[in-house]
Amino acid sequence: MKIIDGTAIAKGMLDELKLEIEKAGLSPKLAVIIVGDDPASKTYLKSKEAACSHVGITYEKYMLPSSTSQAELLNLIKELNESDVNAILLQMPLPKGMDEETALEAIDPEKDADGFHPANIGRLLLGDEAIAPATPSGIIELLTRSSIEVSGKHAVIVGRSNVVGKPLAVMLLNRDATVTICHSRTSNLARITREADILAVAVGKPHFITSDMVKEGAVVIDVGINKVGGSTVGDVDFEKVKEKASAITPVPGGVGPMTVASLMRNVFLLTLAQRG
């Protein structure tokens, strides 16, 4: 059994990216918008800020109070679209009452750091992964750099979000995996997860996947980040499942750092494209 060290792989990616940015003579600029005071969002932002500093991306932070109106948020996005920033990131979740979809669509697709704009999701469906959502990109990079073969394998994804489940399914299909997506209405979930050569889980429920739901020798990718009694745990019962898996990602230190590294890569690619 191999524990996939996402922290080490992400560091390698960021070191490579730092050299690429220097070699290209670029000074990318990322604008990050956070509305309200969600504690998890603030934690994520610290890691993004540190990664920007490491690779040579200028980091601009816009902290808006939770009382901010939708119109005020859209106005800021419009200003940033027209400014000299190369990439814009809107930190989720937004406060209740705000329309996330409208806000994401307001971001110029050519400055869309997260790859969530409908234009970029449409390109992804057509096989163009130039700017793909950061977490699925990070998972693909994790598999590739861990020499885990995807082609011809049965990949089962538990969770159908627009952020992880759906784009990851497309990216695995693009690499010739056979893909099954499971969700809250899936009947006999354990029977399907036991068929997975590669099992990716993103449901936000601590220890949701137990060892009896995993095939011997499967590769298990845990996307979950859950707080339980002061500890951070994944959606997979790591201690039990690791006895059956051929490879597994820990939480923390698995997918999370890869998401940040992939986001930095998106900022670089957007900057490169804008330079023409």
C-alpha positions in Angstrom: 0.0 0.0 0.0 1.3 3.4 -1.0 0.2 6.7 0.7 0.2 9.3 -2.0 2.0 12.4 -0.6 0.1 15.3 -2.2 2.2 17.9 -0.3 5.5 16.6 -1.8 4.0 16.3 -5.4 2.5 19.8 -5.1 5.8 21.3 -4.0 7.4 19.7 -7.1 4.8 21.3 -9.3 5.2 24.7 -7.7 9.0 24.5 -8.0 8.6 23.8 -11.7 6.1 26.6 -12.1 8.4 29.1 -10.4 11.0 28.3 -13.1 8.5 28.5 -15.9 7.3 31.9 -14.8 10.9 33.2 -14.5 11.8 31.7 -17.9 8.7 33.3 -19.6 9.6 36.7 -18.0 6.1 37.1 -16.6 4.7 38.8 -13.5 1.2 37.2 -13.1 -1.3 39.0 -10.9 -4.1 37.1 -9.1 -7.1 38.9 -7.5 -8.9 37.0 -4.8 -12.3 38.0 -3.6 -13.7 36.7 -0.3 -17.1 37.7 1.0 -18.0 37.2 4.7 -15.9 35.5 7.3 -16.1 31.7 6.6 -13.2 30.3 8.7 -12.4 27.4 6.2 -12.2 30.0 3.4 -9.6 32.0 5.4 -7.5 28.9 5.9 -7.6 28.1 2.2 -6.6 31.6 1.3 -3.5 31.4 3.5 -2.2 28.4 1.5 -3.0 30.2 -1.8 -1.2 33.3 -0.7 1.9 31.3 0.3 1.9 29.4 -3.0 1.6 32.8 -4.9 4.6 34.1 -3.0 6.6 30.9 -3.7 6.1 30.9 -7.5 6.2 34.7 -8.1 2.5 35.6 -8.6 1.4 38.9 -7.2 -1.6 38.3 -4.8 -4.3 40.9 -4.3 -6.9 40.2 -1.7 -10.4 41.8 -1.6 -12.1 41.2 1.7 -15.8 42.1 1.6 -18.2 42.0 4.6 -21.1 39.5 4.6 -23.4 42.5 4.3 -22.1 43.1 0.7 -24.9 43.1 -1.9 -24.9 41.1 -5.1 -24.7 44.3 -7.1 -21.6 45.5 -5.2 -19.9 42.1 -5.7 -20.7 42.2 -9.5 -19.4 45.8 -9.7 -16.0 44.7 -8.1 -15.8 41.7 -10.6 -16.5 44.1 -13.5 -13.7 46.5 -12.3 -11.2 43.6 -12.0 -12.2 42.3 -15.4 -11.2 45.7 -16.8 -8.0 46.0 -14.6 -4.5 44.7 -15.2 -5.0 41.6 -13.0 -4.5 38.4 -15.0 -6.7 36.1 -13.0 -9.7 36.4 -10.7 -10.7 33.9 -8.0 -14.0 34.1 -6.1 -13.7 32.2 -2.9 -16.6 29.9 -2.2 -19.0 29.6 -0.4 -20.6 33.0 -0.7 -23.0 34.2 2.1 -26.6 33.0 2.0 -28.7 35.0 -0.4 -26.0 35.5 -2.9 -26.2 33.9 -6.3 -22.9 32.0 -6.9 -23.8 31.1 -10.5 -24.4 34.8 -11.5 -21.2 35.9 -9.8 -19.0 33.2 -11.5 -20.5 34.0 -14.9 -19.6 37.6 -14.4 -15.9 36.8 -14.3 -14.2 37.1 -17.7 -13.5 33.5 -18.9 -10.0 34.6 -19.9 -9.4 35.6 -16.3 -11.2 32.7 -14.7 -8.6 31.2 -12.3 -10.9 28.4 -11.0 -12.1 27.3 -14.5 -15.8 27.4 -13.4 -17.1 29.8 -16.0 -19.6 28.1 -18.3 -17.4 28.8 -21.3 -14.4 27.0 -19.7 -16.6 24.1 -18.5 -17.9 23.8 -22.1 -14.4 23.7 -23.5 -13.6 21.0 -21.0 -16.5 18.9 -22.2 -15.1 19.2 -25.7 -11.7 17.9 -24.6 -9.9 21.3 -24.2 -8.4 21.3 -20.7 -6.5 24.5 -21.0 -8.2 26.0 -18.0 -9.9 23.2 -16.0 -11.2 23.3 -12.4 -8.3 23.2 -9.9 -9.3 20.2 -7.8 -10.0 17.7 -10.7 -6.8 19.0 -12.4 -4.9 18.3 -9.2 -6.3 14.8 -8.9 -5.3 14.0 -12.5 -1.8 15.4 -11.8 -1.6 13.3 -8.6 -2.5 10.1 -10.6 -0.1 10.9 -13.4 2.9 11.8 -11.1 2.2 8.7 -9.0 2.4 6.5 -12.2 -1.2 5.3 -11.8 -2.6 4.1 -15.1 -6.1 5.5 -15.9 -6.7 4.2 -19.4 -9.0 1.2 -19.4 -9.7 1.4 -15.7 -13.1 1.6 -14.0 -13.2 4.9 -12.1 -16.1 5.5 -9.7 -16.7 9.0 -8.4 -18.9 9.5 -5.4 -20.3 13.0 -5.6 -21.6 14.9 -8.6 -20.8 18.6 -7.8 -20.0 21.1 -10.5 -16.7 21.8 -8.7 -15.3 18.2 -8.4 -17.5 15.3 -9.5 -18.7 16.3 -12.9 -15.4 17.9 -14.3 -13.4 15.0 -12.8 -15.6 12.5 -14.7 -14.9 14.4 -18.0 -11.2 14.5 -17.4 -11.0 10.8 -16.6 -13.1 10.0 -19.7 -10.6 12.1 -21.7 -8.0 9.7 -20.5 -10.0 6.6 -21.6 -11.3 5.5 -18.2 -14.7 4.0 -17.9 -16.5 6.3 -15.5 -19.4 5.8 -13.1 -20.8 8.8 -11.0 -22.6 8.0 -7.8 -24.7 10.4 -5.7 -27.2 10.6 -2.9 -29.9 8.9 -5.0 -27.7 6.0 -6.1 -29.1 2.7 -4.9 -26.7 0.0 -3.5 -23.8 2.4 -3.5 -21.4 -0.2 -1.9 -21.9 -2.6 -4.7 -20.8 0.0 -7.2 -17.8 1.4 -5.2 -16.5 -2.2 -4.8 -16.2 -2.4 -8.6 -13.8 0.6 -8.7 -10.2 0.4 -9.8 -10.0 4.1 -9.0 -12.4 5.4 -6.3 -12.7 9.2 -5.9 -14.8 10.5 -3.0 -16.1 14.1 -2.6 -19.3 14.1 -0.5 -18.3 16.1 2.6 -19.2 13.3 5.1 -16.5 12.2 7.5 -15.5 8.5 7.1 -18.4 7.9 4.7 -16.5 5.2 2.7 -15.7 2.2 4.9 -13.4 -0.7 4.1 -16.2 -3.0 3.0 -17.1 -0.6 0.2 -13.6 -0.8 -1.4 -12.1 -3.4 -3.7 -8.8 -5.0 -2.7 -6.1 -3.2 -4.6 -8.1 -0.1 -5.5 -6.6 3.4 -5.8 -8.6 5.7 -3.4 -8.6 9.5 -3.8 -10.2 11.3 -0.8 -11.3 14.8 -1.6 -13.2 15.4 1.6 -12.2 17.9 4.2 -14.2 17.6 7.4 -13.7 18.9 10.9 -14.3 16.3 13.6 -13.4 17.1 17.2 -10.6 19.5 16.3 -9.1 17.1 13.7 -9.3 17.3 9.9 -10.5 14.0 8.4 -11.6 12.9 4.9 -14.6 11.2 3.5 -12.8 7.9 3.7 -12.1 5.8 6.8 -8.4 6.1 6.1 -7.0 3.7 8.8 -9.2 0.8 7.7 -9.3 1.5 4.0 -5.5 1.8 3.6 -5.2 -1.9 4.5 -7.1 -2.8 1.3 -6.0 0.0 -1.1 -3.0 -0.2 -3.4 -2.7 3.6 -3.1 -4.6 6.2 -1.1 -4.5 9.9 -0.4 -4.4 11.2 3.2 -6.4 14.1 4.6 -4.8 16.5 5.1 -1.8 16.3 2.8 -3.4 14.6 -0.2 -5.7 16.4 -2.7 -5.7 19.8 -0.9 -2.1 20.9 -1.8 -2.7 19.7 -5.4 -5.7 22.0 -5.8 -3.6 25.0 -4.8 -0.8 24.0 -7.2 -3.2 23.5 -10.0 -4.8 26.9 -9.3 -1.3 28.5 -9.6 -0.8 26.7 -12.9 -4.1 28.2 -14.2 -3.0 31.7 -13.3 0.2 31.2 -15.2 -1.6 29.7 -18.3 -4.1 32.6 -18.3 -1.3 35.1 -18.1 0.5 33.4 -20.9 -2.6 33.4 -23.1 -3.2 37.1 -22.5 0.3 37.8 -23.6 -0.6 36.1 -26.8 
